[in-house]
Amino acid sequence: MSGGYAEATATVSAGARLHVGFQNLSLARDRLYGGIGVGLEEPRVTVTAEPAEGVETDDPLVADYARRAVAILDVPGVAVDLESALPRHVGLGSGTQLALSVLAATAHAYGLEPRVRERAPALGRGGRSGVGVATFEAGGFVVDAGHPTNRFTTDPPAEGDWAVPPVVARHDLPDRWRFLVAVPEADPGRNGDDEDASMREVVERADPTVSDEIAGVVTRKLLPAAAEGRLEAFGDAVAEIGRKNGSWYADAQGGVFRPPAGALVEALEECPVLTGIGQSSWGPVVYGVTDRRHAAEAKAAAEDALADLDCDGQVLLSVPAGAGTNASTSANASASSDRNPDPEPRTTGGARVTLEDDT
């Protein structure tokens, strides 16, 4: 089926992301949204793709993204195996990471460049926050520019009718840091039409003074702490931004943090080795930051907190994803390999790519 393509089996693995919040949700300010978040090494989504005629996969959501990827790339088809998945609609960015992983794996299977930032809108990703796209590309702590308010209304834009907001600040966080991620068993976070309706209500009544307060925290506290690797200062700023965002969402989600995230946040704030405690996106994921020396103690505290709340769930620890995450290419070029001529391992950012020749 070569058709001029350097065909291969490609595996792409991307880490989750935490979404701390937005810089602005008020139509009274010049730019809307402006995401703030962090890429994680764990948990991960992993997909393997190989050229095919048509789309072959067992997962309906993967099938949707695969069909879009095939159309975007103008290739005959793809067979996609979802080897591991992120929990969906819990606040870990599962939709964007899966969509971009499928796109990237399909592209690499044909020896093409994924160009995920350019193509994410055609997959319906990156419309509000650009954090998930940015962490897929290069990991790290990310702040994006948001969208010009006069070009972005409270209604969701048509798919593809936007550009992913550019990154205005990015830092690799120290690898000695550990992000605690608690995933309570609870109703999923808002998504789809429900999320669109909630965001419309929030934006229409958002207090612009909160945006001004967040701007001060970002510029005077968060960015310096991230650049200098000061864990406690970083955590304090993250927690403050999370609470200010929660004040925007309180009516929509039943409090500054949604149930049961609010009770879990309150319990974890009593843990002396954790800082930066908050809710990721619409939850129910709750996160915090510690260092590797205190990671086990922090995890035990979160597990105890879930038990005290009589709430099942999972607790894990992750290092922050950095720009050095490897994407290795092991394909030995066959005919038509001019599209991907360099078989040497190379670094391409937050997602990992492994290629094997089709024989």
C-alpha positions in Angstrom: 0.0 0.0 0.0 3.0 2.2 0.0 1.7 4.8 -2.5 4.8 6.9 -2.0 4.6 6.7 1.8 7.3 5.5 4.2 5.0 3.1 6.0 5.6 1.9 9.5 4.0 0.9 12.8 4.0 3.9 15.0 3.4 4.1 18.8 2.7 7.4 20.5 2.4 7.9 24.2 1.4 11.1 25.9 1.1 12.1 29.5 -1.9 13.7 31.2 -2.2 17.3 32.0 -3.4 19.3 35.0 -5.5 22.4 34.3 -5.0 25.0 37.1 -7.4 27.5 35.6 -7.8 30.5 33.3 -6.4 34.0 33.5 -9.7 35.7 32.5 -13.3 34.7 31.9 -14.7 38.2 31.7 -15.8 39.7 28.4 -14.8 43.1 29.9 -11.1 42.3 29.3 -9.2 42.2 26.0 -8.3 38.5 26.0 -10.5 35.6 27.0 -9.4 32.4 28.7 -5.6 32.1 28.8 -5.0 28.6 30.2 -2.6 27.7 33.0 -1.5 24.1 33.5 1.2 21.4 33.8 2.1 18.4 31.8 2.6 15.1 33.7 4.6 12.0 32.9 1.9 9.7 34.4 -0.8 8.6 33.8 -0.4 8.1 30.0 -2.4 7.4 26.9 -0.7 5.1 24.4 -1.8 4.3 20.9 -0.3 2.2 18.1 -1.2 2.9 14.5 -0.4 1.2 11.2 -1.5 1.9 7.6 -4.7 0.3 6.5 -7.6 0.6 4.1 -10.2 2.5 6.0 -10.4 2.9 9.8 -9.9 -0.1 12.1 -10.2 0.1 15.9 -12.3 -1.2 18.7 -12.9 2.1 20.5 -15.7 4.4 19.2 -13.9 7.6 20.3 -10.6 6.5 18.8 -12.5 5.7 15.6 -13.9 9.2 15.4 -10.4 10.8 15.8 -8.9 8.3 13.4 -11.5 9.1 10.7 -10.7 12.8 11.2 -6.9 12.1 11.1 -7.2 10.1 7.9 -9.2 13.0 6.3 -6.8 15.7 7.5 -3.7 13.8 6.3 -5.3 12.5 3.1 -4.2 8.9 3.6 -6.0 5.7 2.8 -6.8 4.6 6.3 -5.3 3.5 9.6 -5.6 0.7 12.1 -5.3 2.0 15.7 -4.9 0.0 18.9 -5.6 1.9 22.2 -3.0 0.3 24.5 -3.6 2.4 27.5 -6.1 5.2 28.2 -6.4 8.2 30.5 -9.6 8.3 32.7 -12.1 10.2 30.7 -13.8 13.4 31.9 -12.0 13.6 35.3 -9.8 16.6 34.6 -6.7 15.1 33.1 -7.1 16.2 29.5 -8.0 12.8 28.1 -9.8 14.1 25.0 -7.0 16.3 23.7 -4.2 13.8 24.5 -6.1 11.0 22.8 -7.0 13.1 19.8 -3.5 14.3 19.2 -2.0 10.9 19.9 -4.2 9.3 17.2 -3.3 12.1 14.8 0.4 11.8 15.5 0.5 8.1 15.3 -1.4 8.1 12.0 1.0 10.7 10.6 4.1 8.8 11.7 2.7 5.6 10.4 2.8 7.2 6.9 6.1 9.1 7.4 4.3 12.4 7.7 4.7 15.3 10.1 1.8 15.5 12.6 1.8 19.3 12.9 -0.5 18.9 15.9 -0.9 22.6 16.8 -2.0 23.5 13.3 -4.4 20.6 13.0 -5.8 20.4 16.6 -8.8 22.7 15.7 -9.9 20.2 12.9 -10.0 17.6 15.7 -12.1 19.9 17.8 -9.3 20.5 20.3 -7.7 23.7 21.7 -10.8 25.9 21.3 -10.6 27.4 24.8 -7.4 26.3 26.5 -4.2 25.7 24.7 -2.6 23.9 27.6 -3.3 20.3 26.4 -1.8 21.0 23.0 1.2 22.7 24.5 2.0 19.9 27.0 1.5 17.3 24.2 4.1 19.2 22.2 6.7 19.8 24.9 5.5 19.1 28.4 6.3 21.6 31.1 4.4 24.3 33.0 2.5 26.3 30.5 0.6 29.6 30.3 -1.2 30.4 27.0 -2.3 33.7 25.6 -6.0 33.1 25.3 -8.1 34.5 22.5 -8.9 38.1 21.6 -12.3 38.7 23.3 -13.7 40.6 20.2 -13.2 37.4 18.1 -14.4 34.8 20.7 -18.0 34.8 21.9 -19.6 32.8 24.7 -20.8 30.3 22.0 -18.4 27.5 21.1 -16.8 28.2 17.7 -17.3 25.8 14.8 -14.8 23.1 14.8 -11.6 24.2 13.0 -12.7 27.9 13.2 -9.9 29.0 15.5 -6.2 28.7 16.1 -4.8 27.1 19.3 -3.7 30.0 21.6 0.0 30.5 21.6 2.2 29.8 24.6 3.4 32.9 26.3 5.3 31.3 29.1 6.7 27.8 29.5 9.1 26.4 32.1 10.5 22.9 32.9 9.7 22.2 36.5 12.4 20.5 38.7 12.4 16.7 38.3 12.6 16.4 42.1 9.0 17.8 42.3 6.1 15.3 42.5 2.6 16.0 41.6 0.0 14.1 43.6 -3.1 13.2 41.6 -6.2 12.0 43.5 -9.0 10.6 41.3 -12.1 10.1 43.4 -14.8 7.8 42.0 -17.5 10.4 41.3 -19.7 11.7 38.5 -17.6 12.8 35.5 -16.6 16.4 35.0 -18.7 18.5 32.6 -18.0 17.9 28.9 -19.6 18.4 25.5 -22.8 20.4 25.3 -23.1 20.5 29.1 -19.7 22.1 29.4 -20.5 24.6 26.7 -23.6 25.7 28.4 -21.9 26.1 31.8 -19.0 28.0 30.3 -21.4 30.4 28.6 -23.2 31.1 31.9 -19.9 31.6 33.7 -18.4 33.9 31.1 -21.5 36.1 30.8 -21.4 36.9 34.5 -17.7 36.6 35.4 -16.4 39.4 37.6 -13.5 41.1 35.8 -11.8 42.2 39.0 -11.0 38.5 39.6 -9.1 38.5 36.3 -7.1 41.5 37.5 -6.2 39.7 40.7 -5.2 36.5 38.9 -3.0 38.6 36.6 -1.1 39.9 39.6 -0.6 36.4 41.0 0.6 35.1 37.6 3.1 37.8 37.0 4.4 38.5 40.5 4.2 35.0 42.1 3.6 32.1 39.7 6.0 32.8 36.9 8.9 33.8 39.1 8.4 30.7 41.3 8.3 28.4 38.2 11.3 30.0 36.7 13.3 29.7 39.9 12.0 26.3 40.9 10.6 27.4 44.3 8.1 24.7 45.2 6.3 26.4 48.1 5.9 29.7 46.3 4.7 27.9 43.2 2.2 25.9 45.2 0.9 29.0 47.0 0.3 30.7 43.6 -1.3 27.7 42.0 -3.7 27.3 45.0 -4.6 31.0 44.9 -5.4 30.9 41.2 -7.4 27.8 41.6 -9.6 29.3 44.3 -10.1 32.5 42.3 -11.2 30.4 39.3 -13.5 28.5 41.6 -15.2 31.7 42.6 -16.2 32.1 38.9 -17.5 28.5 38.8 -19.1 28.3 42.2 -22.7 28.7 41.1 -22.2 26.2 38.2 -20.5 23.5 40.1 -21.9 23.8 43.6 -19.0 25.6 45.4 -15.4 26.9 44.8 -14.6 23.2 44.2 -17.2 20.6 43.1 -18.3 17.8 45.3 -16.5 15.6 46.4 -13.3 17.6 45.4 -14.1 20.3 47.9 -14.0 18.0 50.9 -10.8 16.4 49.6 -9.1 19.7 49.0 -10.0 20.7 52.5 -8.6 17.5 54.0 -5.3 17.7 52.0 -4.7 21.3 53.0 -4.1 19.8 56.5 -1.2 17.8 55.1 2.1 19.6 56.0 4.1 18.1 53.0 1.6 19.2 50.3 1.2 22.6 48.7 -0.7 23.9 45.6 -3.8 21.9 46.3 -6.7 22.4 43.8 -9.1 20.9 41.4 -8.1 20.2 37.8 -10.6 21.6 35.3 -14.1 20.5 36.1 -12.7 17.7 38.3 -13.2 15.5 40.1 -9.4 15.2 40.1 -7.6 16.9 43.0 -3.9 17.6 42.8 -1.1 18.9 45.0 2.6 19.3 44.8 5.4 17.9 47.0 9.0 16.8 46.6 10.4 13.3 46.2 11.4 13.0 49.8 7.9 13.5 51.0 6.0 11.9 48.2 5.1 8.7 50.0 3.8 10.6 53.0 1.7 12.8 50.7 0.2 9.8 48.9 -0.7 8.1 52.2 -2.4 11.3 53.3 -4.5 11.4 50.2 -5.4 7.8 50.5 -6.4 8.3 54.1 -8.4 11.4 53.1 -10.4 9.4 50.6 -11.0 6.7 53.1 -12.2 9.2 55.7 -14.6 10.6 53.1 -15.9 7.1 52.4 -14.9 7.7 48.8 -13.3 5.1 46.5 -10.6 6.3 44.2 -7.0 6.2 43.0 -4.0 8.2 44.1 -0.8 8.4 42.1 2.4 10.4 41.9 4.0 11.9 38.8 7.0 13.8 37.9 6.4 16.9 35.7 6.8 16.2 32.0 9.6 18.1 30.5 10.9 19.1 27.1 13.4 16.2 27.2 10.8 13.5 26.9 12.1 11.3 24.1 10.4 10.5 20.8 12.5 7.8 19.3 12.5 6.8 15.6 13.8 3.3 15.0 12.5 2.8 11.4 15.0 1.8 8.8 13.9 3.6 5.7 12.5 1.5 2.8 11.6 3.0 -0.6 10.0 6.5 -0.3 11.7 7.1 3.0 12.6 10.6 1.9 9.6 11.9 4.0 11.3 10.7 7.2 15.0 10.3 6.2 16.6 10.3 9.7 16.2 7.0 11.6 18.1 8.3 14.6 16.3 8.9 18.0 15.2 12.4 18.3 13.4 14.6 20.9 10.1 16.1 19.8 8.6 17.2 23.1 5.9 15.9 25.4 4.7 12.9 23.5 6.8 9.8 22.8 6.8 8.3 19.4 8.3 4.9 18.4 8.4 3.7 14.9 8.9 0.2 13.6 9.2 -0.8 9.9 6.4 -2.7 8.2 7.9 -5.7 6.5 
